[in-house]
Amino acid sequence: MEGIRLIEVKEDILSDNNKMAGEIRERLRIAKTLLLNLMSSPGSGKTSFILRTIDGLKGSLRLGVIEADIDSVVDAEKVAALGIPAVQLRTGGFCHLDAAMVTQGIEALPISDLDVVIIENVGNLVCPAEFDTGAHRNVMILSVPEGDDKPLKYPLMFSVCDLLVVNKIDFLSLSDFNIALLRERVLALNPRIKILEVSCKTGAGIPDWIDWLKAEAAGFNP
Amino acid sequence: MHELPITESILRIVLKHAEANSVRKVKTIYLKIGRLSDLQDEWIQRYFDYLSKKTVAEGARIVIERTPVVMQCNGCSASYEWEVSKMDEVVCPACGGKSSTLLSGREYTIKEMEAQ
């Protein structure tokens, strides 16, 4: 009987994904295209936010969108109707996007003609935080009706994001959502994160987001 | 929630090392997973049992070591472990500072495996 041996593996389980994500980042850096990964819960207003972004940019940046909502073409159709190149990934019930799926999306877009590509990730605050999509910046939307306790429940998501957009601030007067407490909780997890307050319904705060996006894109294509 | 793709990755890496080491049977696989990950241990084993059928890793037991969340204070640079359940109120135990940076707690590593 052969004895039992101990074999050292020491390999990162996500190494294939991380390597592919690094390749995406480099490829888009060379193409001078900023890739943003937009994450949130279902119903937080991701698609409305993208539509507001298209409107707010007024053509000043060339935008493309990769949609990853589970088995739906509705979101991509809404975006494409505004003349923005959009590709719908069918994630087939997957809970997150990985770098291989994003690569497919990028190959379907005219990257060299775009300044910014926004990935609309699957609506979920758990899994997308764990998988590097190859984006240069991670942006999260939290809407007021979801509550100010979300950093407590999904700490990883808040830790990996560069920007937190608090949406539906028009609901603030109707709820006990404490925005100062939210800021404190989020900054304790991630002191580098920037926080913006917007309402996709009224348009409040959208100019601040557009300014942030333009500044980030300018850093990519000086 | 994403135990399936993670488990596929684990199996792929395990089989690669099994082949390189001329393994006939993989007995135990030791993983190190950070506490910030939401993976459910029992689902990893269940998916692994399913995916590894008819491979040298069929029947292998998966042992998961959870590595702690380690923070570093942005004020005094002290590093310290912190509970995931208290992530909304991170306070440096050395200086009381409320601003810290995550050092580790997101690991996803296959450490080693026992095989014949």
Contacts between the chains, C-beta under 8 A, distances in Angstrom:
chain1	res1	chain2	res2	distance
A	2	B	24	7.0
A	2	B	116	4.8
A	3	B	116	7.3
A	4	B	27	6.0
A	4	B	114	5.2
A	4	B	115	6.9
A	4	B	116	5.7
A	5	B	21	7.5
A	5	B	23	7.9
A	5	B	114	7.1
A	5	B	115	5.8
A	5	B	116	7.2
A	6	B	112	5.7
A	6	B	113	7.6
A	6	B	114	5.7
A	7	B	17	5.9
A	7	B	18	7.9
A	7	B	21	5.3
A	7	B	23	7.2
A	7	B	112	6.1
A	7	B	113	5.2
A	7	B	114	7.6
A	7	B	115	5.7
A	8	B	111	7.9
A	8	B	112	5.1
A	9	B	13	6.7
A	9	B	14	7.5
A	9	B	17	5.3
A	9	B	110	4.4
A	9	B	111	6.5
A	9	B	112	5.4
A	9	B	113	5.9
A	10	B	109	6.9
A	10	B	110	7.4
A	10	B	111	6.5
A	10	B	112	7.4
A	11	B	13	5.1
A	11	B	17	7.8
A	11	B	109	6.8
A	11	B	110	5.2
A	12	B	108	6.0
A	12	B	109	5.6
A	13	B	6	6.0
A	13	B	9	4.9
A	13	B	10	5.7
A	13	B	13	6.8
A	13	B	31	7.5
A	13	B	108	4.2
A	13	B	109	6.6
A	13	B	110	6.1
A	14	B	6	7.8
A	14	B	9	6.8
A	14	B	108	5.0
A	16	B	9	6.6
A	16	B	12	7.8
A	17	B	9	7.7
A	94	B	2	7.8
A	94	B	5	7.7
A	95	B	1	4.5
A	95	B	2	5.3
A	96	B	1	8.0
A	96	B	2	5.7
A	98	B	5	7.0
A	124	B	1	7.4
A	126	B	1	5.6
A	126	B	38	5.2
A	127	B	1	5.0
A	127	B	2	4.4
A	127	B	38	7.7
A	130	B	2	6.9
A	130	B	37	6.4
A	130	B	38	7.8
A	130	B	106	7.6
A	130	B	108	7.9
A	131	B	2	7.4
A	149	B	88	7.5
A	151	B	87	7.2
A	151	B	88	5.3
A	152	B	87	6.6
A	152	B	88	3.9
A	155	B	36	6.5
A	155	B	84	6.8
A	155	B	87	3.7
A	155	B	88	7.4
A	156	B	36	4.8
A	156	B	37	7.5
A	156	B	38	7.8
A	156	B	106	7.0
A	159	B	36	7.5
A	159	B	102	5.4
A	184	B	98	7.8
A	185	B	88	4.5
A	185	B	89	7.6
A	187	B	98	7.9
A	187	B	99	6.8
A	188	B	87	7.9
A	188	B	88	6.7
A	188	B	89	6.5
A	188	B	90	4.6
A	188	B	98	5.6
A	188	B	99	7.0
A	188	B	100	7.5
A	189	B	87	6.0
A	189	B	88	7.4
A	189	B	90	6.7
A	189	B	102	7.7
A	190	B	102	7.8
A	191	B	74	5.8
A	191	B	99	4.4
A	191	B	100	7.4
A	191	B	101	6.8
A	192	B	101	7.9
